[in-house]
């Protein structure tokens, strides 16, 4: 077997103080194409990891000096090694020992004497999971860098806009109503693109510079101002300079009257805001690009999670659709609804840290397996907490299994301690999950799902959220795309 194949399979550090155990595991893993390094003590293992990080660590618990739990504690406290998956492999097989292994940061626990096939399957699963997590982190890092660059460019554009406004040319003008002559300052000639020696600034010539599509509206506003029908504050319109250049103009004016109250003139200022308009368009385009990049990041993360569990493929998207419908029924603002939509798309991100055989297990989960499942909200929170979303996405992920009466997990929050976005997500999650097929049970149907939230309204689930959910199914006939259960 060549080096390329070894690298592709992965590098494993085996830590055990009994040489016979070391040799047995090394022979088994090497025969399957893994590159294996041994260590006979905890201190030696930490030194080996410091020299070169492995893809996975098989770690005995009971060793002289530093035991396996202490080794794992050191690894998880170090940012450089915290993500390396650790599988405890020990003769200590009690439930207490296994739970402690998971509490210290282990991803799995194998008891001795072990089955060769079990070791190989678990090693393969966790190395694949580790590599998938690294790929996900790379995606997030790349997207975050893109977002930061876009934000930097947006801020640069805003600075340029402020500078353009500071040096923008403003001219003054006066329309004499008795003879329709227009008095312009020198800057107005420059703005209009005409030469003082060749242009007679009367009202009709002034109107002739306006864009044909804006000319009638401009005349109408000025006529109404002269007749006292409307106040002449600000008008934005386009002009066509003699060379065909189109510019955007902002003008404002005030009607002056004589002692008898008769209108005499309109005095005002004019500013070329073409660059300002272009900058605004660029700012809007940058904001749209920023938002689209954010959407692409969310979709990439969601797809990464669902590839590991085909039985729940589409779950996050369907939960997102229902959560948005509930939020709209509750008349939340558009920005909050957008945050709910995106947070729901990755609310199960933390399941990437759970072995796929547990996620797709057809039978009932053991207490240890369920304890692992309950870690996924915190795992998802840890992945996204450093991403600067404009919404509380990380808290949505961490709180979506909390319950109103404090019986949820992972933190046992209750009442107003749970953000409204997570309360909406909790209801949508339960309804979609019960209405969908799972490996361990068939679909229970929409009716059963709605009965569940209705029965526990005000207990597990927030009342207004449940009422909104029931209403969109009963009155607005909401349906998930994949099926159409009716009430």
C-alpha positions in Angstrom: 0.0 0.0 0.0 1.5 3.3 -1.0 1.9 6.5 1.0 -0.9 8.3 -0.9 -3.4 5.6 0.2 -2.2 5.9 3.8 -2.7 9.7 3.8 -6.2 9.3 2.3 -7.2 6.8 5.0 -6.0 8.9 7.9 -3.4 9.1 10.6 -4.3 7.6 14.1 -2.5 7.9 17.4 -3.0 4.8 19.6 -2.3 5.4 23.3 -2.1 2.4 25.7 0.4 1.4 28.4 0.1 -2.3 27.5 2.4 -3.2 24.6 0.2 -6.2 23.6 -2.8 -3.9 23.2 -0.8 -1.4 21.2 0.5 -4.1 18.8 -3.0 -5.6 18.3 -4.6 -2.2 17.4 -1.6 -1.1 15.3 -1.7 -4.3 13.3 -5.5 -4.1 12.8 -5.4 -0.4 11.7 -2.3 -0.7 9.5 -3.8 -3.6 7.7 -6.7 -1.3 6.7 -4.4 1.4 5.2 -4.2 3.8 8.2 -1.0 5.4 9.3 -0.6 4.5 13.0 1.6 6.1 15.7 1.9 4.5 19.2 2.3 6.1 22.6 2.6 4.2 25.9 1.8 7.0 28.3 -0.4 10.2 28.5 2.6 12.5 28.6 4.2 10.8 25.6 0.9 11.1 23.7 0.7 14.9 24.3 4.2 15.3 23.0 3.5 13.3 19.9 0.3 15.3 19.2 2.3 18.6 19.6 4.7 17.5 16.9 2.0 16.5 14.5 -1.8 16.4 14.8 -3.4 13.0 14.0 -6.9 12.6 12.4 -8.1 10.6 15.4 -6.9 9.3 18.8 -7.6 5.9 20.3 -7.1 6.5 24.0 -6.9 4.0 26.9 -8.4 5.3 30.2 -6.5 3.5 32.9 -2.8 4.3 32.6 -0.1 5.1 35.2 0.7 8.8 35.6 -1.7 10.8 33.5 -4.8 8.8 32.7 -6.9 9.0 29.5 -9.5 11.4 31.0 -6.7 13.8 31.9 -5.1 13.5 28.5 -8.5 14.3 26.9 -8.9 17.3 29.2 -5.6 18.7 28.1 -6.5 18.3 24.4 -9.9 20.0 24.7 -8.5 23.0 26.6 -6.0 23.6 23.7 -7.6 25.4 20.8 -5.1 23.7 18.4 -6.1 20.2 19.4 -9.7 20.6 20.7 -11.2 19.5 17.5 -9.3 16.2 17.2 -11.8 13.3 17.7 -10.9 11.1 20.7 -12.3 7.5 21.1 -11.8 6.0 24.5 -11.0 2.3 24.4 -11.0 0.8 27.8 -11.8 -2.2 30.0 -13.8 0.2 32.2 -17.2 -0.4 30.7 -19.7 0.9 33.3 -22.3 3.5 32.3 -20.6 5.9 34.6 -17.3 5.5 32.9 -18.8 5.9 29.5 -20.7 9.0 30.4 -17.6 10.5 31.9 -15.8 9.8 28.6 -18.3 11.8 26.7 -18.3 14.6 29.4 -14.5 14.9 29.0 -14.9 15.5 25.2 -14.7 12.0 23.7 -16.7 11.3 20.6 -17.1 7.6 21.3 -16.3 4.9 23.8 -15.3 1.3 23.0 -15.0 -1.3 25.8 -12.4 -4.1 25.9 -12.3 -6.8 24.8 -13.4 -5.2 21.5 -14.6 -6.5 18.2 -12.3 -5.8 15.3 -15.2 -4.9 13.0 -16.6 -2.5 15.7 -13.3 -0.7 16.0 -12.9 -0.3 12.2 -16.4 1.0 11.7 -16.2 3.5 14.5 -12.7 4.7 13.5 -13.8 5.1 9.8 -17.0 7.0 10.9 -15.3 9.5 13.1 -12.4 10.2 10.7 -15.0 10.9 8.0 -16.9 13.1 10.4 -13.7 14.9 11.4 -12.9 15.6 7.8 -16.4 16.7 7.1 -16.2 19.2 10.0 -12.9 20.5 8.6 -14.5 21.0 5.2 -17.4 22.8 6.8 -15.1 25.0 8.8 -13.2 25.8 5.6 -16.5 26.7 3.9 -17.5 29.0 6.8 -14.0 30.6 6.9 -14.1 31.3 3.1 -17.6 32.7 3.2 -16.7 34.8 6.3 -13.7 36.2 4.5 -15.9 37.0 1.5 -18.4 38.7 3.7 -15.7 40.7 5.5 -14.3 41.8 2.1 -17.7 42.8 1.0 -18.3 44.8 4.2 -15.0 46.5 3.8 -15.8 47.4 0.2 -19.2 48.7 1.3 -17.7 50.9 4.0 -15.2 52.2 1.4 -18.1 53.1 -0.9 -19.8 54.9 2.0 -16.6 56.9 2.6 -16.4 57.8 -1.0 -20.0 58.9 -1.0 -19.4 61.2 2.0 -16.4 62.7 0.2 -18.4 63.2 -3.0 -21.1 65.0 -1.0 -18.6 67.2 0.7 -17.1 68.4 -2.5 -20.4 68.4 -4.5 -21.1 71.6 -6.4 -24.3 73.5 -5.4 -25.5 76.5 -7.4 -28.3 79.0 -6.8 -30.9 80.3 -9.2 -33.9 82.7 -9.3 -36.9 82.6 -11.6 -38.3 86.1 -12.3 -42.0 85.6 -12.9 -42.7 88.9 -14.6 -40.5 88.1 -17.6 -39.7 84.3 -17.1 -36.0 85.1 -17.0 -33.7 82.9 -14.9 -30.7 84.2 -12.9 -28.1 81.5 -12.4 -24.9 81.4 -10.4 -21.8 80.4 -12.3 -21.9 76.8 -10.8 -25.4 76.2 -12.3 -23.9 76.7 -15.8 -21.3 74.1 -15.0 -23.9 71.7 -13.6 -26.1 72.1 -16.7 -23.1 71.7 -19.0 -23.7 75.0 -20.9 -21.5 78.1 -21.4 -22.8 81.5 -20.1 -21.9 83.2 -23.4 -23.9 80.8 -25.5 -27.0 80.1 -23.3 -29.9 82.4 -22.5 -31.2 81.3 -19.1 -34.9 81.8 -19.4 -37.6 79.5 -18.2 -38.2 77.7 -21.5 -34.5 77.2 -22.1 -34.2 75.9 -18.6 -37.0 73.4 -19.2 -35.5 72.4 -22.5 -32.5 70.9 -20.6 -34.8 68.6 -18.5 -35.0 65.0 -19.7 -38.1 64.7 -22.0 -39.6 62.1 -19.7 -39.3 64.5 -16.7 -40.1 67.8 -18.4 -43.9 67.8 -17.9 -43.7 66.9 -14.3 -41.1 69.6 -13.6 -43.3 72.2 -15.3 -46.4 71.1 -13.4 -44.7 71.4 -10.0 -43.3 74.9 -10.7 -46.7 76.1 -12.1 -48.5 74.8 -9.0 -45.9 76.6 -6.8 -46.4 79.9 -8.7 -50.2 79.6 -8.2 -49.8 78.8 -4.5 -51.3 75.3 -4.9 -48.2 73.4 -3.4 -45.0 74.4 -1.6 -41.9 74.0 -3.8 -39.5 72.0 -1.6 -37.4 69.4 -3.4 -37.7 68.0 -7.0 -35.4 65.3 -8.3 -35.2 65.1 -12.1 -32.9 64.3 -14.9 -31.2 66.7 -17.4 -29.6 66.1 -20.8 -26.6 68.3 -21.3 -26.0 69.6 -24.8 -23.4 66.8 -25.4 -26.0 64.2 -24.6 -24.7 63.4 -21.0 -27.5 62.5 -18.6 -27.3 63.8 -15.1 -29.6 63.7 -12.1 -30.5 67.0 -10.4 -31.9 67.9 -7.1 -33.5 71.3 -6.9 -35.4 73.1 -4.2 -37.0 76.5 -4.1 -39.3 79.0 -2.2 -41.9 81.3 -3.6 -41.4 85.0 -2.9 -44.3 87.4 -2.9 -44.6 91.2 -2.8 -46.3 93.3 -0.1 -49.7 92.7 -1.9 -49.2 88.9 -1.7 -48.6 88.6 -5.4 -45.9 86.0 -6.4 -42.8 87.7 -7.7 -40.1 85.1 -8.0 -38.9 81.6 -7.0 -35.5 81.5 -5.4 -33.7 78.2 -5.0 -30.6 76.0 -5.1 -29.6 73.1 -7.4 -27.2 70.2 -6.9 -25.9 67.6 -9.2 -26.6 64.3 -7.3 -25.5 62.0 -10.1 -22.6 60.5 -8.2 -24.7 60.2 -5.1 -27.3 58.2 -7.0 -24.6 56.0 -8.5 -23.2 55.4 -5.1 -26.6 54.6 -3.7 -27.1 52.1 -6.5 -23.7 50.6 -5.8 -24.5 50.4 -2.1 -27.7 48.6 -2.8 -26.0 46.2 -5.1 -23.3 45.6 -2.5 -25.9 44.9 0.1 -27.7 42.5 -2.2 -24.4 40.7 -2.9 -23.7 40.5 0.8 -27.1 39.1 1.5 -26.8 36.6 -1.4 -23.4 35.4 -0.1 -25.0 34.9 3.3 -27.8 32.8 1.7 -25.3 30.7 -0.1 -23.4 30.1 3.1 -26.5 29.0 4.9 -27.5 26.7 2.0 -24.0 25.2 1.9 -24.1 24.5 5.7 -27.6 23.0 5.5 -26.7 20.7 2.6 -23.6 19.5 4.5 -25.7 18.5 7.5 -28.3 16.7 5.5 -25.9 14.7 3.4 -25.1 12.7 6.6 -28.7 11.7 7.3 -30.8 10.9 4.2 -33.8 10.1 6.4 -34.2 13.7 7.4 -33.2 15.3 4.1 -35.3 18.4 3.6 -36.3 18.6 7.3 -34.5 21.9 7.9 -35.9 23.5 4.8 -39.5 22.4 5.7 -39.1 23.6 9.2 -37.9 26.9 7.8 -41.0 27.2 5.5 -43.4 26.6 8.4 -41.5 28.8 10.9 -41.7 31.7 8.4 -45.4 31.2 7.8 -45.9 31.2 11.6 -43.8 34.4 12.0 -45.8 36.1 9.2 -49.1 35.1 10.8 -47.8 36.7 14.1 -47.0 39.9 12.1 -43.4 40.0 13.0 -41.2 42.5 11.1 -39.6 41.4 7.8 -36.0 41.5 9.3 -37.0 39.2 12.1 -38.7 36.8 9.7 -35.6 36.7 7.5 -33.5 35.8 10.5 -36.0 33.0 11.5 -35.9 31.6 7.9 -32.1 31.4 7.9 -31.7 30.2 11.4 -34.2 27.4 10.8 -32.3 26.3 7.7 -29.3 25.3 9.9 -31.0 24.6 13.3 -29.8 21.0 13.3 -26.2 21.9 12.4 -25.0 20.4 15.6 -26.0 16.9 14.5 -22.9 16.9 12.4 -21.1 15.9 15.6 -23.3 12.8 16.2 -22.3 9.4 14.6 -24.5 8.7 11.6 -25.4 5.3 12.9 -27.1 6.9 15.9 -29.0 9.4 13.7 -30.3 6.7 11.4 -30.8 4.0 14.1 -34.2 2.2 13.4 -34.8 1.2 17.1 -35.1 3.0 20.3 -32.1 5.0 21.4 -30.2 4.0 24.6 -29.8 6.5 27.4 -26.2 7.2 26.3 -27.2 7.6 22.7 -30.0 10.0 23.6 -27.6 11.9 25.8 -25.4 12.3 22.7 -28.4 13.5 20.7 -29.1 16.2 23.3 -25.7 17.7 22.8 -26.5 18.8 19.2 -28.0 22.3 20.1 -24.8 23.3 22.0 -22.6 21.8 19.2 -24.4 23.8 16.6 -24.1 27.0 18.7 -20.3 26.5 19.1 -19.9 26.2 15.3 -21.7 29.5 14.4 -21.3 31.6 17.5 -18.4 33.6 16.1 -20.1 34.4 12.8 -21.5 37.9 12.9 -25.0 37.3 11.8 -27.4 40.3 11.9 -29.9 38.0 13.8 -29.5 35.7 16.9 -28.9 32.6 14.8 -26.6 31.0 17.3 -29.2 31.3 20.1 -31.9 30.0 17.8 -29.9 26.9 17.3 -29.0 26.5 21.0 -32.6 27.1 22.2 -34.8 25.2 19.7 -35.3 22.2 22.0 -36.0 24.4 25.1 -39.5 24.2 26.4 -41.7 26.9 28.0 -42.0 25.0 31.3 -38.2 24.5 31.6 -38.3 20.7 30.7 -36.3 21.2 27.5 -32.6 21.0 26.8 -29.7 21.7 26.8 -30.0 24.5 29.4 -33.5 24.0 30.9 -34.6 27.6 30.0 -38.2 28.6 30.6 -40.7 31.4 29.7 -39.1 34.6 28.5 -35.6 33.2 28.8 -36.3 31.6 25.4 -36.2 34.0 22.6 -39.3 34.3 20.4 -37.4 33.1 17.3 -36.5 29.8 19.1 -40.1 29.4 20.4 -41.4 29.6 16.8 -38.7 27.2 15.7 -39.6 24.7 18.4 -43.2 24.5 17.3 -42.3 24.2 13.6 -39.6 21.6 14.4 -42.1 19.4 16.4 -44.8 19.6 13.8 -42.5 18.8 10.8 -40.8 16.0 12.7 -44.0 14.3 13.8 -45.5 14.6 10.3 -42.5 13.1 8.6 -41.2 9.5 8.4 -38.2 8.6 10.6 -36.1 5.4 10.7 -37.6 4.4 14.0 -41.3 5.2 13.2 -43.7 6.0 10.3 -45.2 9.5 9.8 -47.7 10.3 12.5 -49.5 12.8 10.3 -50.3 16.5 10.5 -53.3 16.0 12.7 -51.3 14.2 15.4 -48.7 16.9 15.2 -51.2 19.7 15.6 -52.9 17.8 18.4 -49.5 17.6 20.2 -48.9 21.4 20.1 -52.5 22.2 20.9 -52.5 19.9 24.0 -49.2 21.4 25.3 -50.0 25.0 24.4 -48.9 27.2 27.3 -47.0 24.3 28.8 -44.3 23.3 26.4 -45.0 25.8 23.6 -45.8 29.5 23.6 -49.5 30.2 23.2 -49.4 32.8 20.5 -47.0 30.7 18.4 -49.3 27.6 18.7 -52.4 29.7 17.8 -50.6 31.1 14.7 -49.5 27.6 13.6 -53.0 26.1 14.1 -54.5 29.0 12.1 -52.3 28.7 9.1 -53.1 25.0 8.8 -56.8 25.4 9.4 -57.6 28.6 7.6 -54.7 29.1 5.2 -54.3 25.5 4.3 -50.5 25.5 4.8 -48.9 22.3 3.3 -45.4 21.0 3.3 -44.1 20.4 -0.3 -43.4 16.7 0.1 -46.9 15.8 1.3 -50.3 17.2 1.8 -51.9 15.8 4.9 -55.3 17.4 5.6 -56.9 18.1 8.9 
